[in-house]
């Protein structure tokens, strides 16, 4: 899967929204899909 280099228009699906910690140097573009790393408890 290719990395994002800019924001993308991703429609929001029905479900829950969570506020979770993110690593200090992490850049997350608007519309990106993220996952939670089970060992570090940070978004990857």
Secondary structure as GFF3:
##gff-version 3
##sequence-region A 1 44
###
